[in-house]
Amino acid sequence: MLVRVKDYRKGYKVTQDELANAVGVTRQTIISLENGRYNASLQLAHKLAKYFGVAIEDLFVFDEEE
Amino acid sequence: MEFKKRLKIRLQTAIFYVVIGIILILANIVKHDEMMSTFGILFLVMGIARIVQYKRITKDEESIRRQEIIETDERNIALWTNARSQTFTVYIMLAAISIVVFYILKMYYIAKIIGLMLSAFILIYWICYYIISKRY
């Protein structure tokens, strides 16, 4: 799965801490998400997509071959 | 349940621990039972530690909010659940090995006790599995 949270976050000039506070998770969760070590729940994916004003599939690109 | 309500329950539990601790320490003075004072000190320390933790968390709204995020963070919950599950697996393995060891050492009684505990744990696991499977 390709996680594009970092790209969007940098595009919006938001820090990891600010994003974490906005979606109600810890900064460590955002770090793990961006590094691809942790897969977000549907609820968190929805919150992140809503925050950036995009669709979930824009933030999390599922690789069918994986 | 609202987080502040949960914190209040946590404080009540801590006070309960302190009271139990004091009762056990006082009981030791009357009964001269060292076991009682050990458990009493344990409960007292645990209760005081929880009260201190409660005071630290509730010192302002910001720290309450920060603690709520930490406790409801889905990654943290996944880590805690995973750690508990792995602890269970390790415990089961260690218990199974110790049964064999105690049996070889001809300490049948201890082996039997551990065996019974192991069986109880597995039974509880299946009951929990059944209850949780009904929920999802």
N, CA and C atoms of all chains as a GROMACS GRO file, in nm:
protein
  606
    1MET      N    1   0.085  -0.120   0.000
    1MET     CA    2   0.000   0.000   0.000
    1MET      C    3   0.088   0.125   0.000
    2LEU      N    4   0.058   0.215  -0.090
    2LEU     CA    5   0.133   0.340  -0.097
    2LEU      C    6   0.059   0.444  -0.013
    3VAL      N    7   0.128   0.495   0.090
    3VAL     CA    8   0.065   0.593   0.179
    3VAL      C    9   0.115   0.732   0.141
    4ARG      N   10   0.021   0.818   0.108
    4ARG     CA   11   0.062   0.951   0.061
    4ARG      C   12   0.034   1.061   0.164
    5VAL      N   13   0.022   1.019   0.290
    5VAL     CA   14  -0.007   1.115   0.397
    5VAL      C   15   0.103   1.222   0.406
    6LYS      N   16   0.228   1.175   0.397
    6LYS     CA   17   0.342   1.267   0.410
    6LYS      C   18   0.339   1.374   0.299
    7ASP      N   19   0.309   1.329   0.176
    7ASP     CA   20   0.304   1.423   0.062
    7ASP      C   21   0.198   1.531   0.087
    8TYR      N   22   0.080   1.486   0.127
    8TYR     CA   23  -0.029   1.581   0.151
    8TYR      C   24   0.004   1.672   0.268
    9ARG      N   25   0.061   1.613   0.372
    9ARG     CA   26   0.094   1.693   0.491
    9ARG      C   27   0.192   1.803   0.454
   10LYS      N   28   0.295   1.766   0.378
   10LYS     CA   29   0.397   1.865   0.338
   10LYS      C   30   0.336   1.968   0.244
   11GLY      N   31   0.247   1.920   0.157
   11GLY     CA   32   0.179   2.011   0.064
   11GLY      C   33   0.096   2.115   0.138
   12TYR      N   34   0.035   2.071   0.248
   12TYR     CA   35  -0.050   2.161   0.326
   12TYR      C   36   0.031   2.236   0.432
   13LYS      N   37   0.164   2.209   0.435
   13LYS     CA   38   0.255   2.273   0.533
   13LYS      C   39   0.205   2.254   0.679
   14VAL      N   40   0.176   2.130   0.709
   14VAL     CA   41   0.127   2.095   0.842
   14VAL      C   42   0.231   2.007   0.909
   15THR      N   43   0.255   2.028   1.038
   15THR     CA   44   0.351   1.942   1.108
   15THR      C   45   0.282   1.812   1.149
   16GLN      N   46   0.364   1.713   1.182
   16GLN     CA   47   0.308   1.584   1.225
   16GLN      C   48   0.224   1.603   1.352
   17ASP      N   49   0.273   1.690   1.439
   17ASP     CA   50   0.204   1.717   1.564
   17ASP      C   51   0.066   1.780   1.539
   18GLU      N   52   0.062   1.875   1.449
   18GLU     CA   53  -0.064   1.943   1.418
   18GLU      C   54  -0.164   1.844   1.356
   19LEU      N   55  -0.114   1.762   1.266
   19LEU     CA   56  -0.201   1.664   1.201
   19LEU      C   57  -0.254   1.563   1.304
   20ALA      N   58  -0.161   1.518   1.391
   20ALA     CA   59  -0.200   1.422   1.495
   20ALA      C   60  -0.310   1.480   1.583
   21ASN      N   61  -0.292   1.606   1.624
   21ASN     CA   62  -0.393   1.672   1.708
   21ASN      C   63  -0.526   1.686   1.636
   22ALA      N   64  -0.519   1.716   1.507
   22ALA     CA   65  -0.641   1.739   1.430
   22ALA      C   66  -0.724   1.611   1.414
   23VAL      N   67  -0.657   1.498   1.402
   23VAL     CA   68  -0.732   1.373   1.381
   23VAL      C   69  -0.743   1.288   1.509
   24GLY      N   70  -0.686   1.341   1.619
   24GLY     CA   71  -0.701   1.274   1.748
   24GLY      C   72  -0.620   1.148   1.767
   25VAL      N   73  -0.496   1.150   1.717
   25VAL     CA   74  -0.404   1.038   1.743
   25VAL      C   75  -0.272   1.094   1.793
   26THR      N   76  -0.180   1.006   1.830
   26THR     CA   77  -0.049   1.053   1.875
   26THR      C   78   0.039   1.080   1.753
   27ARG      N   79   0.144   1.158   1.778
   27ARG     CA   80   0.238   1.191   1.670
   27ARG      C   81   0.306   1.064   1.619
   28GLN      N   82   0.328   0.971   1.712
   28GLN     CA   83   0.394   0.845   1.676
   28GLN      C   84   0.312   0.767   1.572
   29THR      N   85   0.180   0.776   1.584
   29THR     CA   86   0.092   0.708   1.488
   29THR      C   87   0.110   0.767   1.349
   30ILE      N   88   0.119   0.900   1.342
   30ILE     CA   89   0.139   0.966   1.212
   30ILE      C   90   0.275   0.924   1.154
   31ILE      N   91   0.378   0.920   1.239
   31ILE     CA   92   0.512   0.879   1.194
   31ILE      C   93   0.507   0.737   1.137
   32SER      N   94   0.443   0.645   1.212
   32SER     CA   95   0.434   0.506   1.168
   32SER      C   96   0.354   0.492   1.039
   33LEU      N   97   0.248   0.574   1.029
   33LEU     CA   98   0.166   0.573   0.907
   33LEU      C   99   0.249   0.617   0.787
   34GLU      N  100   0.321   0.727   0.805
   34GLU     CA  101   0.401   0.782   0.695
   34GLU      C  102   0.513   0.687   0.653
   35ASN      N  103   0.565   0.614   0.751
   35ASN     CA  104   0.673   0.519   0.719
   35ASN      C  105   0.621   0.386   0.664
   36GLY      N  106   0.490   0.372   0.663
   36GLY     CA  107   0.430   0.249   0.612
   36GLY      C  108   0.440   0.132   0.708
   37ARG      N  109   0.470   0.162   0.835
   37ARG     CA  110   0.482   0.054   0.933
   37ARG      C  111   0.347   0.021   0.996
   38TYR      N  112   0.252   0.112   0.983
   38TYR     CA  113   0.122   0.089   1.044
   38TYR      C  114   0.011   0.121   0.945
   39ASN      N  115  -0.088   0.033   0.937
   39ASN     CA  116  -0.202   0.057   0.849
   39ASN      C  117  -0.316   0.121   0.929
   40ALA      N  118  -0.363   0.233   0.880
   40ALA     CA  119  -0.468   0.305   0.952
   40ALA      C  120  -0.600   0.230   0.946
   41SER      N  121  -0.682   0.249   1.049
   41SER     CA  122  -0.817   0.192   1.046
   41SER      C  123  -0.899   0.273   0.947
   42LEU      N  124  -1.014   0.222   0.913
   42LEU     CA  125  -1.101   0.292   0.818
   42LEU      C  126  -1.144   0.427   0.876
   43GLN      N  127  -1.164   0.427   1.007
   43GLN     CA  128  -1.206   0.550   1.076
   43GLN      C  129  -1.097   0.658   1.066
   44LEU      N  130  -0.972   0.618   1.092
   44LEU     CA  131  -0.862   0.715   1.085
   44LEU      C  132  -0.838   0.759   0.941
   45ALA      N  133  -0.848   0.663   0.848
   45ALA     CA  134  -0.829   0.696   0.707
   45ALA      C  135  -0.934   0.799   0.664
   46HIS      N  136  -1.055   0.780   0.713
   46HIS     CA  137  -1.164   0.874   0.681
   46HIS      C  138  -1.135   1.013   0.738
   47LYS      N  139  -1.089   1.016   0.863
   47LYS     CA  140  -1.057   1.144   0.928
   47LYS      C  141  -0.946   1.218   0.852
   48LEU      N  142  -0.844   1.143   0.812
   48LEU     CA  143  -0.731   1.203   0.740
   48LEU      C  144  -0.777   1.256   0.604
   49ALA      N  145  -0.858   1.176   0.534
   49ALA     CA  146  -0.907   1.216   0.403
   49ALA      C  147  -0.992   1.343   0.416
   50LYS      N  148  -1.074   1.346   0.521
   50LYS     CA  149  -1.160   1.462   0.545
   50LYS      C  150  -1.075   1.586   0.576
   51TYR      N  151  -0.970   1.565   0.654
   51TYR     CA  152  -0.882   1.676   0.692
   51TYR      C  153  -0.818   1.738   0.568
   52PHE      N  154  -0.771   1.653   0.476
   52PHE     CA  155  -0.704   1.705   0.355
   52PHE      C  156  -0.802   1.737   0.242
   53GLY      N  157  -0.928   1.698   0.262
   53GLY     CA  158  -1.030   1.726   0.161
   53GLY      C  159  -1.012   1.643   0.036
   54VAL      N  160  -0.969   1.519   0.055
   54VAL     CA  161  -0.951   1.429  -0.060
   54VAL      C  162  -1.024   1.297  -0.033
   55ALA      N  163  -1.022   1.209  -0.132
   55ALA     CA  164  -1.082   1.077  -0.111
   55ALA      C  165  -0.981   0.985  -0.042
   56ILE      N  166  -1.032   0.884   0.027
   56ILE     CA  167  -0.942   0.791   0.099
   56ILE      C  168  -0.844   0.726   0.002
   57GLU      N  169  -0.893   0.691  -0.118
   57GLU     CA  170  -0.805   0.622  -0.214
   57GLU      C  171  -0.695   0.713  -0.270
   58ASP      N  172  -0.710   0.845  -0.249
   58ASP     CA  173  -0.601   0.936  -0.289
   58ASP      C  174  -0.488   0.932  -0.186
   59LEU      N  175  -0.525   0.909  -0.062
   59LEU     CA  176  -0.426   0.905   0.046
   59LEU      C  177  -0.361   0.768   0.059
   60PHE      N  178  -0.442   0.667   0.041
   60PHE     CA  179  -0.392   0.529   0.054
   60PHE      C  180  -0.414   0.457  -0.079
   61VAL      N  181  -0.305   0.441  -0.152
   61VAL     CA  182  -0.315   0.379  -0.285
   61VAL      C  183  -0.286   0.231  -0.270
   62PHE      N  184  -0.390   0.151  -0.292
   62PHE     CA  185  -0.375   0.006  -0.274
   62PHE      C  186  -0.308  -0.056  -0.396
   63ASP      N  187  -0.200  -0.130  -0.370
   63ASP     CA  188  -0.127  -0.195  -0.477
   63ASP      C  189  -0.183  -0.338  -0.492
   64GLU      N  190  -0.251  -0.364  -0.602
   64GLU     CA  191  -0.317  -0.495  -0.620
   64GLU      C  192  -0.217  -0.610  -0.624
   65GLU      N  193  -0.095  -0.582  -0.668
   65GLU     CA  194   0.005  -0.690  -0.680
   65GLU      C  195   0.060  -0.733  -0.545
   66GLU      N  196   0.044  -0.647  -0.444
   66GLU     CA  197   0.104  -0.671  -0.314
   66GLU      C  198   0.047  -0.794  -0.244
   67MET      N  199  -1.763   0.550   2.728
   67MET     CA  200  -1.769   0.630   2.850
   67MET      C  201  -1.681   0.754   2.836
   68GLU      N  202  -1.730   0.865   2.889
   68GLU     CA  203  -1.653   0.989   2.880
   68GLU      C  204  -1.521   0.974   2.955
   69PHE      N  205  -1.416   1.035   2.900
   69PHE     CA  206  -1.282   1.014   2.955
   69PHE      C  207  -1.270   1.065   3.099
   70LYS      N  208  -1.331   1.181   3.126
   70LYS     CA  209  -1.322   1.238   3.261
   70LYS      C  210  -1.388   1.146   3.365
   71LYS      N  211  -1.497   1.082   3.321
   71LYS     CA  212  -1.568   0.988   3.408
   71LYS      C  213  -1.476   0.869   3.438
   72ARG      N  214  -1.406   0.824   3.332
   72ARG     CA  215  -1.314   0.712   3.347
   72ARG      C  216  -1.200   0.746   3.443
   73LEU      N  217  -1.154   0.871   3.435
   73LEU     CA  218  -1.048   0.917   3.526
   73LEU      C  219  -1.097   0.917   3.670
   74LYS      N  220  -1.222   0.959   3.689
   74LYS     CA  221  -1.281   0.962   3.825
   74LYS      C  222  -1.286   0.820   3.883
   75ILE      N  223  -1.328   0.724   3.798
   75ILE     CA  224  -1.335   0.584   3.844
   75ILE      C  225  -1.195   0.536   3.881
   76ARG      N  226  -1.096   0.580   3.802
   76ARG     CA  227  -0.957   0.543   3.828
   76ARG      C  228  -0.911   0.596   3.964
   77LEU      N  229  -0.954   0.721   3.995
   77LEU     CA  230  -0.918   0.782   4.124
   77LEU      C  231  -0.984   0.705   4.238
   78GLN      N  232  -1.111   0.669   4.218
   78GLN     CA  233  -1.183   0.594   4.322
   78GLN      C  234  -1.115   0.460   4.348
   79THR      N  235  -1.070   0.395   4.241
   79THR     CA  236  -1.000   0.267   4.256
   79THR      C  237  -0.870   0.287   4.334
   80ALA      N  238  -0.800   0.398   4.304
   80ALA     CA  239  -0.674   0.427   4.372
   80ALA      C  240  -0.698   0.447   4.521
   81ILE      N  241  -0.805   0.522   4.554
   81ILE     CA  242  -0.837   0.546   4.696
   81ILE      C  243  -0.872   0.413   4.764
   82PHE      N  244  -0.942   0.328   4.690
   82PHE     CA  245  -0.978   0.195   4.742
   82PHE      C  246  -0.850   0.115   4.774
   83TYR      N  247  -0.753   0.121   4.685
   83TYR     CA  248  -0.624   0.052   4.706
   83TYR      C  249  -0.556   0.104   4.833
   84VAL      N  250  -0.556   0.237   4.849
   84VAL     CA  251  -0.492   0.298   4.967
   84VAL      C  252  -0.560   0.249   5.095
   85VAL      N  253  -0.693   0.248   5.093
   85VAL     CA  254  -0.769   0.204   5.212
   85VAL      C  255  -0.737   0.057   5.243
   86ILE      N  256  -0.739  -0.028   5.139
   86ILE     CA  257  -0.707  -0.170   5.157
   86ILE      C  258  -0.566  -0.186   5.213
   87GLY      N  259  -0.473  -0.106   5.157
   87GLY     CA  260  -0.333  -0.110   5.202
   87GLY      C  261  -0.322  -0.077   5.348
   88ILE      N  262  -0.389   0.032   5.390
   88ILE     CA  263  -0.383   0.074   5.531
   88ILE      C  264  -0.445  -0.034   5.621
   89ILE      N  265  -0.557  -0.090   5.578
   89ILE     CA  266  -0.623  -0.195   5.658
   89ILE      C  267  -0.529  -0.314   5.676
   90LEU      N  268  -0.462  -0.354   5.567
   90LEU     CA  269  -0.373  -0.470   5.575
   90LEU      C  270  -0.252  -0.441   5.665
   91ILE      N  271  -0.200  -0.318   5.657
   91ILE     CA  272  -0.085  -0.281   5.742
   91ILE      C  273  -0.127  -0.281   5.889
   92LEU      N  274  -0.246  -0.227   5.916
   92LEU     CA  275  -0.297  -0.227   6.055
   92LEU      C  276  -0.325  -0.369   6.103
   93ALA      N  277  -0.375  -0.453   6.012
   93ALA     CA  278  -0.403  -0.593   6.047
   93ALA      C  279  -0.274  -0.666   6.083
   94ASN      N  280  -0.165  -0.626   6.019
   94ASN     CA  281  -0.036  -0.688   6.049
   94ASN      C  282   0.007  -0.657   6.193
   95ILE      N  283  -0.025  -0.535   6.238
   95ILE     CA  284   0.012  -0.497   6.375
   95ILE      C  285  -0.060  -0.587   6.476
   96VAL      N  286  -0.187  -0.617   6.445
   96VAL     CA  287  -0.268  -0.700   6.536
   96VAL      C  288  -0.231  -0.849   6.522
   97LYS      N  289  -0.222  -0.896   6.396
   97LYS     CA  290  -0.205  -1.040   6.373
   97LYS      C  291  -0.059  -1.084   6.357
   98HIS      N  292   0.031  -0.990   6.343
   98HIS     CA  293   0.174  -1.018   6.320
   98HIS      C  294   0.196  -1.113   6.202
   99ASP      N  295   0.130  -1.079   6.091
   99ASP     CA  296   0.144  -1.160   5.971
   99ASP      C  297   0.219  -1.078   5.866
  100GLU      N  298   0.342  -1.120   5.836
  100GLU     CA  299   0.426  -1.042   5.744
  100GLU      C  300   0.367  -1.033   5.603
  101MET      N  301   0.298  -1.139   5.565
  101MET     CA  302   0.236  -1.144   5.432
  101MET      C  303   0.137  -1.028   5.416
  102MET      N  304   0.062  -1.003   5.525
  102MET     CA  305  -0.038  -0.895   5.523
  102MET      C  306   0.028  -0.760   5.503
  103SER      N  307   0.137  -0.736   5.577
  103SER     CA  308   0.203  -0.605   5.565
  103SER      C  309   0.265  -0.590   5.426
  104THR      N  310   0.318  -0.700   5.368
  104THR     CA  311   0.376  -0.693   5.233
  104THR      C  312   0.269  -0.653   5.133
  105PHE      N  313   0.155  -0.722   5.140
  105PHE     CA  314   0.046  -0.687   5.048
  105PHE      C  315  -0.007  -0.546   5.077
  106GLY      N  316  -0.011  -0.511   5.206
  106GLY     CA  317  -0.057  -0.379   5.247
  106GLY      C  318   0.029  -0.269   5.186
  107ILE      N  319   0.161  -0.285   5.197
  107ILE     CA  320   0.253  -0.186   5.141
  107ILE      C  321   0.237  -0.180   4.989
  108LEU      N  322   0.221  -0.297   4.930
  108LEU     CA  323   0.203  -0.306   4.784
  108LEU      C  324   0.079  -0.227   4.740
  109PHE      N  325  -0.033  -0.250   4.808
  109PHE     CA  326  -0.157  -0.180   4.774
  109PHE      C  327  -0.142  -0.030   4.797
  110LEU      N  328  -0.078   0.006   4.910
  110LEU     CA  329  -0.061   0.147   4.946
  110LEU      C  330   0.022   0.219   4.839
  111VAL      N  331   0.134   0.158   4.801
  111VAL     CA  332   0.223   0.220   4.701
  111VAL      C  333   0.149   0.232   4.567
  112MET      N  334   0.078   0.124   4.529
  112MET     CA  335   0.004   0.123   4.403
  112MET      C  336  -0.102   0.233   4.402
  113GLY      N  337  -0.174   0.245   4.514
  113GLY     CA  338  -0.279   0.346   4.526
  113GLY      C  339  -0.222   0.486   4.519
  114ILE      N  340  -0.112   0.511   4.595
  114ILE     CA  341  -0.051   0.645   4.596
  114ILE      C  342   0.001   0.679   4.456
  115ALA      N  343   0.063   0.581   4.391
  115ALA     CA  344   0.116   0.604   4.256
  115ALA      C  345   0.005   0.644   4.159
  116ARG      N  346  -0.109   0.577   4.174
  116ARG     CA  347  -0.223   0.608   4.086
  116ARG      C  348  -0.282   0.745   4.116
  117ILE      N  349  -0.283   0.782   4.245
  117ILE     CA  350  -0.335   0.914   4.281
  117ILE      C  351  -0.243   1.023   4.224
  118VAL      N  352  -0.111   1.001   4.237
  118VAL     CA  353  -0.013   1.097   4.182
  118VAL      C  354  -0.032   1.108   4.030
  119GLN      N  355  -0.052   0.994   3.965
  119GLN     CA  356  -0.073   0.991   3.820
  119GLN      C  357  -0.200   1.069   3.784
  120TYR      N  358  -0.306   1.048   3.865
  120TYR     CA  359  -0.433   1.118   3.841
  120TYR      C  360  -0.413   1.269   3.852
  121LYS      N  361  -0.340   1.311   3.958
  121LYS     CA  362  -0.315   1.454   3.980
  121LYS      C  363  -0.238   1.514   3.862
  122ARG      N  364  -0.142   1.437   3.812
  122ARG     CA  365  -0.057   1.483   3.701
  122ARG      C  366  -0.143   1.500   3.574
  123ILE      N  367  -0.230   1.402   3.550
  123ILE     CA  368  -0.314   1.406   3.429
  123ILE      C  369  -0.415   1.519   3.436
  124THR      N  370  -0.474   1.539   3.555
  124THR     CA  371  -0.585   1.636   3.566
  124THR      C  372  -0.539   1.776   3.606
  125LYS      N  373  -0.410   1.805   3.590
  125LYS     CA  374  -0.363   1.938   3.635
  125LYS      C  375  -0.419   2.052   3.546
  126ASP      N  376  -0.443   2.024   3.418
  126ASP     CA  377  -0.514   2.121   3.333
  126ASP      C  378  -0.585   2.048   3.217
  127GLU      N  379  -0.670   2.123   3.149
  127GLU     CA  380  -0.751   2.064   3.040
  127GLU      C  381  -0.663   2.006   2.928
  128GLU      N  382  -0.551   2.074   2.900
  128GLU     CA  383  -0.463   2.031   2.792
  128GLU      C  384  -0.402   1.893   2.822
  129SER      N  385  -0.359   1.873   2.947
  129SER     CA  386  -0.300   1.742   2.978
  129SER      C  387  -0.406   1.632   2.981
  130ILE      N  388  -0.531   1.666   3.015
  130ILE     CA  389  -0.640   1.567   3.009
  130ILE      C  390  -0.662   1.526   2.864
  131ARG      N  391  -0.665   1.628   2.776
  131ARG     CA  392  -0.688   1.602   2.633
  131ARG      C  393  -0.573   1.517   2.575
  132ARG      N  394  -0.447   1.552   2.617
  132ARG     CA  395  -0.330   1.478   2.568
  132ARG      C  396  -0.336   1.332   2.613
  133GLN      N  397  -0.375   1.312   2.740
  133GLN     CA  398  -0.384   1.175   2.793
  133GLN      C  399  -0.495   1.096   2.723
  134GLU      N  400  -0.606   1.165   2.692
  134GLU     CA  401  -0.716   1.100   2.622
  134GLU      C  402  -0.670   1.051   2.485
  135ILE      N  403  -0.592   1.136   2.416
  135ILE     CA  404  -0.541   1.097   2.284
  135ILE      C  405  -0.451   0.973   2.298
  136ILE      N  406  -0.364   0.976   2.400
  136ILE     CA  407  -0.272   0.863   2.420
  136ILE      C  408  -0.351   0.734   2.443
  137GLU      N  409  -0.456   0.743   2.525
  137GLU     CA  410  -0.530   0.622   2.562
  137GLU      C  411  -0.628   0.574   2.457
  138THR      N  412  -0.668   0.666   2.368
  138THR     CA  413  -0.763   0.624   2.265
  138THR      C  414  -0.696   0.608   2.128
  139ASP      N  415  -0.568   0.637   2.122
  139ASP     CA  416  -0.494   0.626   1.996
  139ASP      C  417  -0.500   0.482   1.945
  140GLU      N  418  -0.543   0.464   1.820
  140GLU     CA  419  -0.565   0.328   1.770
  140GLU      C  420  -0.437   0.246   1.761
  141ARG      N  421  -0.323   0.314   1.733
  141ARG     CA  422  -0.197   0.240   1.727
  141ARG      C  423  -0.158   0.189   1.866
  142ASN      N  424  -0.176   0.277   1.967
  142ASN     CA  425  -0.146   0.236   2.104
  142ASN      C  426  -0.233   0.118   2.146
  143ILE      N  427  -0.362   0.125   2.110
  143ILE     CA  428  -0.455   0.016   2.146
  143ILE      C  429  -0.409  -0.113   2.077
  144ALA      N  430  -0.368  -0.100   1.949
  144ALA     CA  431  -0.321  -0.218   1.875
  144ALA      C  432  -0.195  -0.274   1.942
  145LEU      N  433  -0.106  -0.185   1.987
  145LEU     CA  434   0.018  -0.230   2.054
  145LEU      C  435  -0.013  -0.303   2.184
  146TRP      N  436  -0.103  -0.244   2.264
  146TRP     CA  437  -0.139  -0.306   2.392
  146TRP      C  438  -0.203  -0.443   2.368
  147THR      N  439  -0.294  -0.449   2.272
  147THR     CA  440  -0.363  -0.575   2.243
  147THR      C  441  -0.263  -0.680   2.197
  148ASN      N  442  -0.172  -0.638   2.110
  148ASN     CA  443  -0.071  -0.730   2.058
  148ASN      C  444   0.022  -0.780   2.168
  149ALA      N  445   0.063  -0.685   2.255
  149ALA     CA  446   0.154  -0.722   2.366
  149ALA      C  447   0.086  -0.823   2.458
  150ARG      N  448  -0.043  -0.798   2.487
  150ARG     CA  449  -0.118  -0.890   2.574
  150ARG      C  450  -0.127  -1.027   2.511
  151SER      N  451  -0.157  -1.028   2.381
  151SER     CA  452  -0.172  -1.155   2.311
  151SER      C  453  -0.040  -1.233   2.308
  152GLN      N  454   0.071  -1.160   2.288
  152GLN     CA  455   0.201  -1.230   2.286
  152GLN      C  456   0.241  -1.277   2.424
  153THR      N  457   0.204  -1.196   2.528
  153THR     CA  458   0.232  -1.238   2.666
  153THR      C  459   0.161  -1.370   2.694
  154PHE      N  460   0.038  -1.380   2.649
  154PHE     CA  461  -0.041  -1.502   2.668
  154PHE      C  462   0.028  -1.621   2.602
  155THR      N  463   0.074  -1.602   2.478
  155THR     CA  464   0.141  -1.710   2.405
  155THR      C  465   0.268  -1.754   2.479
  156VAL      N  466   0.348  -1.654   2.522
  156VAL     CA  467   0.473  -1.686   2.591
  156VAL      C  468   0.443  -1.758   2.722
  157TYR      N  469   0.340  -1.709   2.795
  157TYR     CA  470   0.304  -1.771   2.922
  157TYR      C  471   0.265  -1.918   2.902
  158ILE      N  472   0.183  -1.943   2.801
  158ILE     CA  473   0.137  -2.079   2.773
  158ILE      C  474   0.258  -2.169   2.744
  159MET      N  475   0.351  -2.117   2.662
  159MET     CA  476   0.469  -2.197   2.626
  159MET      C  477   0.556  -2.226   2.749
  160LEU      N  478   0.580  -2.121   2.830
  160LEU     CA  479   0.662  -2.139   2.950
  160LEU      C  480   0.597  -2.237   3.048
  161ALA      N  481   0.465  -2.225   3.061
  161ALA     CA  482   0.393  -2.315   3.152
  161ALA      C  483   0.404  -2.458   3.103
  162ALA      N  484   0.389  -2.478   2.972
  162ALA     CA  485   0.397  -2.613   2.915
  162ALA      C  486   0.538  -2.672   2.937
  163ILE      N  487   0.640  -2.588   2.915
  163ILE     CA  488   0.778  -2.636   2.936
  163ILE      C  489   0.802  -2.670   3.084
  164SER      N  490   0.752  -2.582   3.172
  164SER     CA  491   0.776  -2.606   3.315
  164SER      C  492   0.704  -2.732   3.364
  165ILE      N  493   0.591  -2.766   3.303
  165ILE     CA  494   0.522  -2.891   3.342
  165ILE      C  495   0.615  -3.010   3.314
  166VAL      N  496   0.674  -3.009   3.195
  166VAL     CA  497   0.765  -3.118   3.157
  166VAL      C  498   0.885  -3.123   3.252
  167VAL      N  499   0.943  -3.003   3.279
  167VAL     CA  500   1.061  -2.996   3.366
  167VAL      C  501   1.028  -3.049   3.505
  168PHE      N  502   0.916  -3.002   3.563
  168PHE     CA  503   0.880  -3.047   3.697
  168PHE      C  504   0.847  -3.196   3.699
  169TYR      N  505   0.793  -3.245   3.591
  169TYR     CA  506   0.761  -3.387   3.582
  169TYR      C  507   0.891  -3.470   3.582
  170ILE      N  508   0.990  -3.423   3.505
  170ILE     CA  509   1.121  -3.492   3.500
  170ILE      C  510   1.187  -3.490   3.638
  171LEU      N  511   1.171  -3.375   3.707
  171LEU     CA  512   1.231  -3.361   3.841
  171LEU      C  513   1.149  -3.433   3.949
  172LYS      N  514   1.047  -3.507   3.903
  172LYS     CA  515   0.957  -3.582   3.992
  172LYS      C  516   0.880  -3.493   4.091
  173MET      N  517   0.860  -3.366   4.052
  173MET     CA  518   0.782  -3.276   4.137
  173MET      C  519   0.640  -3.275   4.080
  174TYR      N  520   0.573  -3.389   4.096
  174TYR     CA  521   0.443  -3.411   4.031
  174TYR      C  522   0.336  -3.313   4.076
  175TYR      N  523   0.339  -3.279   4.204
  175TYR     CA  524   0.233  -3.192   4.257
  175TYR      C  525   0.237  -3.055   4.188
  176ILE      N  526   0.359  -2.998   4.180
  176ILE     CA  527   0.372  -2.865   4.116
  176ILE      C  528   0.334  -2.875   3.968
  177ALA      N  529   0.379  -2.984   3.904
  177ALA     CA  530   0.346  -3.004   3.762
  177ALA      C  531   0.195  -3.009   3.741
  178LYS      N  532   0.128  -3.076   3.836
  178LYS     CA  533  -0.018  -3.089   3.827
  178LYS      C  534  -0.086  -2.953   3.844
  179ILE      N  535  -0.037  -2.874   3.941
  179ILE     CA  536  -0.095  -2.740   3.967
  179ILE      C  537  -0.079  -2.653   3.841
  180ILE      N  538   0.042  -2.652   3.784
  180ILE     CA  539   0.066  -2.570   3.665
  180ILE      C  540  -0.021  -2.620   3.550
  181GLY      N  541  -0.034  -2.752   3.540
  181GLY     CA  542  -0.119  -2.811   3.436
  181GLY      C  543  -0.263  -2.766   3.448
  182LEU      N  544  -0.312  -2.764   3.573
  182LEU     CA  545  -0.450  -2.721   3.597
  182LEU      C  546  -0.467  -2.573   3.562
  183MET      N  547  -0.366  -2.493   3.600
  183MET     CA  548  -0.372  -2.350   3.570
  183MET      C  549  -0.372  -2.327   3.418
  184LEU      N  550  -0.289  -2.404   3.351
  184LEU     CA  551  -0.279  -2.394   3.205
  184LEU      C  552  -0.414  -2.429   3.140
  185SER      N  553  -0.474  -2.536   3.190
  185SER     CA  554  -0.605  -2.577   3.137
  185SER      C  555  -0.709  -2.468   3.160
  186ALA      N  556  -0.703  -2.407   3.282
  186ALA     CA  557  -0.797  -2.300   3.314
  186ALA      C  558  -0.778  -2.182   3.219
  187PHE      N  559  -0.652  -2.147   3.193
  187PHE     CA  560  -0.623  -2.035   3.102
  187PHE      C  561  -0.680  -2.062   2.963
  188ILE      N  562  -0.658  -2.184   2.915
  188ILE     CA  563  -0.706  -2.219   2.780
  188ILE      C  564  -0.859  -2.217   2.776
  189LEU      N  565  -0.919  -2.264   2.884
  189LEU     CA  566  -1.066  -2.262   2.893
  189LEU      C  567  -1.118  -2.119   2.891
  190ILE      N  568  -1.052  -2.031   2.969
  190ILE     CA  569  -1.092  -1.889   2.972
  190ILE      C  570  -1.075  -1.828   2.833
  191TYR      N  571  -0.966  -1.868   2.766
  191TYR     CA  572  -0.941  -1.817   2.630
  191TYR      C  573  -1.057  -1.853   2.538
  192TRP      N  574  -1.104  -1.977   2.544
  192TRP     CA  575  -1.213  -2.020   2.456
  192TRP      C  576  -1.343  -1.950   2.490
  193ILE      N  577  -1.367  -1.929   2.622
  193ILE     CA  578  -1.488  -1.857   2.664
  193ILE      C  579  -1.484  -1.714   2.610
  194CYS      N  580  -1.366  -1.648   2.627
  194CYS     CA  581  -1.351  -1.510   2.577
  194CYS      C  582  -1.370  -1.506   2.426
  195TYR      N  583  -1.312  -1.604   2.358
  195TYR     CA  584  -1.322  -1.611   2.212
  195TYR      C  585  -1.470  -1.618   2.171
  196TYR      N  586  -1.544  -1.704   2.242
  196TYR     CA  587  -1.686  -1.723   2.212
  196TYR      C  588  -1.764  -1.593   2.233
  197ILE      N  589  -1.739  -1.528   2.348
  197ILE     CA  590  -1.810  -1.403   2.381
  197ILE      C  591  -1.777  -1.294   2.278
  198ILE      N  592  -1.647  -1.280   2.246
  198ILE     CA  593  -1.605  -1.175   2.151
  198ILE      C  594  -1.661  -1.204   2.012
  199SER      N  595  -1.663  -1.332   1.974
  199SER     CA  596  -1.713  -1.366   1.839
  199SER      C  597  -1.862  -1.333   1.824
  200LYS      N  598  -1.934  -1.330   1.936
  200LYS     CA  599  -2.077  -1.294   1.931
  200LYS      C  600  -2.093  -1.144   1.904
  201ARG      N  601  -1.991  -1.068   1.946
  201ARG     CA  602  -1.996  -0.922   1.933
  201ARG      C  603  -1.971  -0.876   1.790
  202TYR      N  604  -1.886  -0.951   1.717
  202TYR     CA  605  -1.849  -0.908   1.582
  202TYR      C  606  -1.910  -0.997   1.474
   0.00000   0.00000   0.00000
